[in-house]
């Protein structure tokens, strides 16, 4: 069975909401303690995040997630897997390698 794609940020697997359906954290994960499984979970969350950003054109989401990662004070296997997926995506897009026709900002 295929999981239905999130239609709102609060439906992402790593986002915490309260009983009023309000977002309380953009990064709420519980590692299991097995590095390999936790890293794979992070990669899954990273792919979910990238797919959501791409589909909804929400360029602010990644910054909000990283902000709450920092607030959480932990950078272990789940976070490493998540950032691996984001980094792998950045490497794969033409803009990151300077091949884009999009005008890049210049230093002032």
PEGICOR-V151936 format. One line per field, one symbol per residue. ss: DSSP state (H for helix, E for strand, - for the rest). psi: psi as a letter, one per 20 degrees, with the letter a starting at -180 (. if undefined). burial: + if it has 9 or more other ideal C-beta (glycine too) atoms within 8 Angstrom, else -. Layout:
ss->???
psi->???
burial->???
This chain:
ss->--------HHH----EE-----EEE---------HHHHHHHHHHHHHHHHHHHHHH----HHHHHHHHHHHH----HHHHHHHHHHHHHHHH-HHHH-----------
psi->ppppqpiqgiiqhjppqaijkqphpinnqoqiiogghgghgghghggggggggghilniigghhghghgghhjpnbgghggghgggghgghiqhghjjjqippqqqq.
burial->-----+--+--+-++-------+-+++++-+------++++++++++++++++-------++-++++++-------++++++++++--+---+-+-------------
